[in-house]
Amino acid sequence: MDGVQQTFDEDSNHKHQSHEMDSAGFIYKIPIWCEIPTTIRREKQSGKGGREGPQGKEDIHTYIGHDSFPAVLAATEVTSRVGFPILGVEWQKMENPDLRLSMGMKPDQKGVRIRRIDPTSPESMILMPSDVIQSFDGVDIANDGTVPFRHGERIGFSYLVSQKYSGDNAVIKVLRRNSEILNFNIKLATQMRLIPAHNRGRPPSYYIIAGFVFTTVSVPYLRSEYGKDYEYEAPVKLLDKLLHEFRQSPDEQIVVVSQVLVADINIGYEEIVNTQVLAFNGDPVKNLKSLASMVEKCIDEFLKFDLEYQQVVVLQTRTAKSATSDILTTHCIPFAMSEDLRT
């Protein structure tokens, strides 16, 4: 066994587990973030006979010597069971002296002001907007949000959070408006954004009624709809939710009409694409499963979907449900909803 090979894509700054064999024919999946003393040999391959990454960038290969392989395997076993947390707050720098004075801070006090708190995070039960975070695990935070790093260097205090795993505890010292200093022991958790960054390996969820295809918005969905430049091409409202919106409950989703499968029943609605569904028959749409459930159980005369931009879709309930089967057959779609909605 000569070692273990992994690739690092310099262009995207993402670390990947290699699926290639080493020279001895062995293949292993090792997270490159294992911080274990190892015998490592790094090589670059490019040019004639080599392999190039995206846009001609060189692939960098890390070889972990067999002498340290048991320790790396042990670390892999640990890291595969946990995730990486994030502090569920957005904060503001406190470099302005008038701002610090208005917050009741003394000249020797430093920290950052909490702007917003994720309502679904553990921090929401303890911290408050306008709290000043002064330290994290005993490390003082400067007014610009940095903490000491290497000799003579500083780094954003989110670095301290990144050294933790989900489920770990951290002690946070805050200053409240009444000049009260409080210490909280917080259990850190992985943050789930309103528009998630990935689908955790699951196929996309969908629900179809009368040719209307409803689905949820995620970063992979935006990328599939608008390409790699989705951050510039996607609708402004979706981008605003992607960058700034917090979930109000753990199961909240952004549900949209992805497309309309043309049929007689949906004439006039064909151009509705990637438009958020706000309510159904007057009830707010919390997630895709709740929407599907409300539609399937509806016995009213009409199905009324309230969309953003004050658009509405109205269909006769009986006609819409009977037309769905024919539309699915025409488009060779076996089910009106994804498996996760059927269970």
C-alpha positions as CSV (number, residue, x, y, z in Angstrom):
1,M,0.0,0.0,0.0
2,D,1.7,3.2,-1.2
3,G,-0.9,5.6,0.2
4,V,-4.2,7.3,-0.3
5,Q,-5.0,9.7,-3.0
6,Q,-7.3,12.7,-2.9
7,T,-7.9,15.7,-5.1
8,F,-8.4,19.3,-4.3
9,D,-10.1,21.6,-6.8
10,E,-8.2,24.8,-6.6
11,D,-10.6,26.7,-8.8
12,S,-13.7,26.1,-6.6
13,N,-11.9,25.8,-3.3
14,H,-13.9,22.6,-2.6
15,K,-12.3,19.5,-1.2
16,H,-13.3,16.2,-2.8
17,Q,-12.8,12.6,-1.9
18,S,-11.0,10.9,-4.8
19,H,-12.5,7.9,-6.4
20,E,-9.3,6.9,-8.0
21,M,-7.0,4.0,-7.0
22,D,-3.5,4.5,-5.9
23,S,-0.6,2.8,-7.5
24,A,-1.2,-0.3,-5.4
25,G,-4.8,-0.6,-6.5
26,F,-6.4,0.5,-3.2
27,I,-9.2,3.0,-3.0
28,Y,-10.2,4.9,0.2
29,K,-12.3,7.9,1.1
30,I,-10.5,10.0,3.5
31,P,-11.6,13.6,4.5
32,I,-8.7,15.9,3.8
33,W,-9.5,18.0,6.9
34,C,-8.3,15.2,9.3
35,E,-5.8,17.1,11.4
36,I,-3.5,14.2,12.3
37,P,0.3,14.1,12.1
38,T,0.9,12.1,8.9
39,T,3.5,11.2,6.4
40,I,2.3,13.2,3.4
41,R,3.6,13.6,-0.1
42,R,2.0,16.2,-2.3
43,E,2.3,16.3,-6.0
44,K,0.9,18.4,-8.8
45,Q,0.0,16.9,-12.1
46,S,-0.4,18.9,-15.2
47,G,0.8,19.2,-18.8
48,K,1.7,16.2,-20.9
49,G,0.7,13.0,-19.4
50,G,-1.0,14.7,-16.4
51,R,-4.6,15.7,-15.6
52,E,-5.9,19.2,-15.4
53,G,-8.8,20.4,-13.3
54,P,-11.5,22.9,-14.4
55,Q,-10.3,25.9,-16.5
56,G,-6.8,24.3,-16.8
57,K,-6.0,24.5,-13.1
58,E,-3.7,21.8,-11.8
59,D,-5.0,19.0,-9.6
60,I,-3.2,18.6,-6.3
61,H,-2.9,15.1,-4.9
62,T,-2.3,14.3,-1.3
63,Y,-0.7,10.9,-0.5
64,I,-1.1,9.7,3.1
65,G,1.5,7.2,4.1
66,H,0.4,3.8,5.3
67,D,2.3,4.3,8.6
68,S,-0.4,6.9,9.7
69,F,-3.3,5.2,8.0
70,P,-4.9,3.7,11.2
71,A,-5.0,7.1,12.8
72,V,-6.6,8.7,9.7
73,L,-9.2,5.9,9.6
74,A,-10.0,6.6,13.3
75,A,-10.6,10.2,12.5
76,T,-12.7,9.4,9.5
77,E,-14.9,7.3,11.7
78,V,-15.5,10.2,14.0
79,T,-16.0,12.9,11.4
80,S,-18.4,10.8,9.3
81,R,-20.9,10.9,12.2
82,V,-21.0,14.6,12.8
83,G,-21.5,17.9,11.0
84,F,-20.1,21.3,11.3
85,P,-22.1,24.0,13.2
86,I,-22.6,27.7,12.6
87,L,-23.5,30.4,15.1
88,G,-27.1,31.2,14.3
89,V,-26.7,35.0,14.4
90,E,-25.8,37.8,12.0
91,W,-23.7,40.5,13.6
92,Q,-22.4,44.0,13.1
93,K,-19.0,45.5,13.7
94,M,-18.6,47.9,16.6
95,E,-15.8,50.0,15.4
96,N,-17.7,53.3,15.6
97,P,-17.2,54.9,19.0
98,D,-20.6,56.5,19.1
99,L,-22.3,53.1,18.5
100,R,-20.3,51.6,21.3
101,L,-21.3,54.5,23.6
102,S,-25.0,54.1,22.8
103,M,-24.7,50.4,23.7
104,G,-23.4,51.3,27.1
105,M,-19.9,49.9,26.4
106,K,-16.9,51.1,28.5
107,P,-13.7,52.1,26.7
108,D,-12.0,48.8,27.5
109,Q,-15.0,46.6,26.3
110,K,-15.0,45.2,22.8
111,G,-17.2,42.9,20.8
112,V,-19.8,42.7,18.0
113,R,-23.5,43.6,18.0
114,I,-26.1,40.9,17.1
115,R,-28.3,42.1,14.3
116,R,-30.5,39.1,13.8
117,I,-30.9,35.6,15.2
118,D,-32.1,32.5,13.4
119,P,-35.5,31.6,15.0
120,T,-34.8,27.9,14.6
121,S,-31.3,27.9,16.2
122,P,-30.5,27.1,19.8
123,E,-29.1,30.7,20.2
124,S,-32.6,32.1,19.7
125,M,-33.6,30.8,23.1
126,I,-30.8,32.6,24.9
127,L,-29.4,35.5,22.9
128,M,-31.2,38.7,21.9
129,P,-30.9,41.3,19.1
130,S,-28.5,44.1,20.2
131,D,-26.6,41.8,22.6
132,V,-22.8,42.4,22.2
133,I,-20.8,39.2,21.9
134,Q,-17.6,39.9,23.7
135,S,-15.9,36.5,23.7
136,F,-16.3,32.9,22.4
137,D,-14.9,30.1,24.5
138,G,-12.8,32.6,26.5
139,V,-11.3,34.2,23.4
140,D,-11.9,38.0,23.3
141,I,-13.5,39.3,20.1
142,A,-12.4,42.7,18.8
143,N,-14.7,45.4,17.6
144,D,-14.1,44.3,14.0
145,G,-15.1,40.7,14.7
146,T,-11.6,39.3,14.7
147,V,-9.7,37.1,17.2
148,P,-6.0,36.3,17.5
149,F,-4.7,33.7,15.0
150,R,-1.1,33.1,14.2
151,H,1.7,35.3,15.5
152,G,0.8,38.9,14.6
153,E,-2.3,37.8,12.6
154,R,-6.0,38.0,13.2
155,I,-9.0,36.1,11.7
156,G,-12.8,36.4,11.9
157,F,-14.2,34.8,15.0
158,S,-16.3,32.4,12.9
159,Y,-13.0,30.5,12.7
160,L,-13.5,29.5,16.4
161,V,-16.9,28.2,15.5
162,S,-15.5,26.2,12.6
163,Q,-13.3,24.3,15.0
164,K,-16.3,22.8,16.7
165,Y,-18.6,19.9,15.7
166,S,-22.4,20.0,15.8
167,G,-23.5,19.1,19.3
168,D,-20.4,20.7,21.0
169,N,-20.9,23.3,23.6
170,A,-19.4,26.8,23.6
171,V,-19.3,29.5,26.2
172,I,-20.4,32.9,24.9
173,K,-20.0,36.1,26.9
174,V,-22.4,38.9,26.0
175,L,-23.2,42.4,27.1
176,R,-26.8,43.5,27.4
177,R,-28.1,47.0,27.1
178,N,-28.3,47.5,30.8
179,S,-24.6,46.9,31.0
180,E,-25.2,43.4,32.4
181,I,-22.5,40.8,31.4
182,L,-23.9,37.3,30.9
183,N,-22.2,34.0,30.1
184,F,-24.2,31.4,28.2
185,N,-23.2,27.8,27.6
186,I,-24.7,27.1,24.1
187,K,-25.0,23.8,22.3
188,L,-24.0,24.4,18.7
189,A,-26.0,23.0,15.8
190,T,-25.8,22.9,12.0
191,Q,-27.8,25.7,10.5
192,M,-30.4,24.9,7.8
193,R,-31.1,27.9,5.5
194,L,-34.5,28.6,4.1
195,I,-33.1,27.7,0.7
196,P,-30.8,24.8,1.5
197,A,-27.4,24.4,-0.1
198,H,-28.0,20.8,-1.1
199,N,-30.6,18.0,-1.1
200,R,-28.6,15.6,1.1
201,G,-28.4,13.1,-1.8
202,R,-32.2,12.8,-2.1
203,P,-34.1,13.2,-5.4
204,P,-36.1,16.5,-5.6
205,S,-39.6,16.6,-4.2
206,Y,-42.5,17.4,-6.5
207,Y,-46.3,17.5,-6.6
208,I,-48.4,17.7,-9.8
209,I,-52.0,18.7,-10.0
210,A,-53.7,19.7,-13.3
211,G,-50.3,20.0,-15.0
212,F,-48.9,22.4,-12.4
213,V,-45.6,21.1,-11.2
214,F,-44.8,22.3,-7.6
215,T,-41.4,21.8,-6.1
216,T,-39.1,23.4,-3.4
217,V,-36.3,25.8,-4.0
218,S,-32.7,24.7,-3.2
219,V,-29.3,25.8,-4.5
220,P,-29.2,22.7,-6.8
221,Y,-32.6,23.7,-8.2
222,L,-31.5,27.3,-8.9
223,R,-28.3,26.0,-10.6
224,S,-30.3,23.6,-12.8
225,E,-32.8,26.4,-13.7
226,Y,-30.4,29.3,-14.2
227,G,-27.0,27.7,-14.7
228,K,-23.7,28.3,-12.8
229,D,-24.4,32.0,-12.7
230,Y,-27.7,31.6,-10.9
231,E,-26.5,34.2,-8.3
232,Y,-26.9,36.8,-11.1
233,E,-29.7,35.2,-13.3
234,A,-32.2,33.9,-10.7
235,P,-35.2,36.2,-9.7
236,V,-34.2,38.9,-7.2
237,K,-36.9,37.7,-4.7
238,L,-35.4,34.2,-4.7
239,L,-31.9,35.5,-4.3
240,D,-33.0,37.7,-1.4
241,K,-34.4,34.7,0.4
242,L,-31.3,32.7,-0.4
243,L,-29.0,35.3,1.1
244,H,-31.0,36.9,3.9
245,E,-34.1,34.9,4.9
246,F,-34.2,32.6,8.0
247,R,-36.6,29.8,8.5
248,Q,-39.4,30.6,10.9
249,S,-39.9,26.9,11.6
250,P,-37.7,23.8,11.0
251,D,-39.9,22.4,8.2
252,E,-40.5,25.7,6.3
253,Q,-39.8,25.6,2.6
254,I,-40.1,27.9,-0.4
255,V,-42.6,26.2,-2.7
256,V,-42.8,27.3,-6.3
257,V,-44.7,26.5,-9.5
258,S,-41.7,25.1,-11.4
259,Q,-43.5,24.7,-14.7
260,V,-46.9,24.0,-16.2
261,L,-47.5,20.9,-18.3
262,V,-49.7,22.3,-21.0
263,A,-53.3,20.9,-21.1
264,D,-56.7,22.3,-21.8
265,I,-57.4,22.8,-18.1
266,N,-54.5,25.2,-17.6
267,I,-54.9,27.4,-20.6
268,G,-53.7,30.9,-19.8
269,Y,-51.4,29.8,-17.0
270,E,-48.6,28.4,-19.2
271,E,-46.2,31.2,-18.6
272,I,-46.1,30.8,-14.8
273,V,-42.6,29.6,-14.1
274,N,-40.6,29.6,-10.8
275,T,-43.2,31.7,-9.0
276,Q,-43.6,31.2,-5.2
277,V,-46.9,29.8,-3.9
278,L,-48.0,31.8,-0.8
279,A,-51.3,30.4,0.1
280,F,-53.9,27.8,-0.9
281,N,-57.6,28.5,-0.5
282,G,-56.6,31.2,2.0
283,D,-54.3,29.0,4.1
284,P,-50.5,29.8,4.1
285,V,-48.3,27.3,2.4
286,K,-45.7,26.2,4.9
287,N,-44.0,23.5,2.8
288,L,-44.6,21.2,-0.1
289,K,-46.0,18.4,1.9
290,S,-48.6,20.6,3.5
291,L,-49.6,22.0,0.1
292,A,-50.0,18.5,-1.4
293,S,-52.1,17.4,1.7
294,M,-54.4,20.5,1.5
295,V,-55.0,20.0,-2.3
296,E,-55.6,16.2,-2.0
297,K,-58.1,16.7,0.9
298,C,-59.9,19.7,-0.7
299,I,-63.6,19.4,-1.2
300,D,-64.3,23.0,-2.1
301,E,-65.6,23.9,-5.5
302,F,-62.4,25.6,-6.5
303,L,-58.7,25.2,-6.0
304,K,-57.2,28.7,-5.5
305,F,-53.5,29.2,-5.4
306,D,-52.2,32.6,-4.3
307,L,-48.8,33.3,-5.9
308,E,-46.3,36.1,-5.4
309,Y,-46.8,39.4,-7.4
310,Q,-50.5,39.1,-6.6
311,Q,-51.1,36.4,-9.2
312,V,-53.8,33.8,-8.6
313,V,-54.5,30.4,-10.2
314,V,-58.1,29.1,-9.9
315,L,-59.2,25.6,-11.0
316,Q,-62.4,23.6,-10.6
317,T,-61.5,21.0,-8.0
318,R,-63.3,18.0,-9.6
319,T,-62.0,18.8,-13.1
320,A,-58.5,19.5,-12.0
321,K,-58.2,16.2,-10.1
322,S,-59.7,14.1,-13.0
323,A,-57.4,15.8,-15.6
324,T,-54.2,15.1,-13.6
325,S,-54.2,11.4,-14.5
326,D,-54.4,12.0,-18.2
327,I,-51.7,14.6,-18.0
328,L,-49.4,12.3,-16.2
329,T,-50.0,9.6,-18.8
330,T,-49.3,12.0,-21.6
331,H,-45.9,13.0,-20.1
332,C,-45.0,9.4,-19.0
333,I,-44.9,10.4,-15.3
334,P,-45.7,7.5,-13.0
335,F,-46.8,9.4,-9.9
336,A,-48.4,12.7,-9.1
337,M,-46.0,13.2,-6.2
338,S,-42.5,12.2,-5.2
339,E,-41.9,9.2,-2.9
340,D,-41.2,11.4,0.2
341,L,-44.7,12.9,-0.1
342,R,-46.4,9.6,-0.6
343,T,-45.1,8.1,2.7
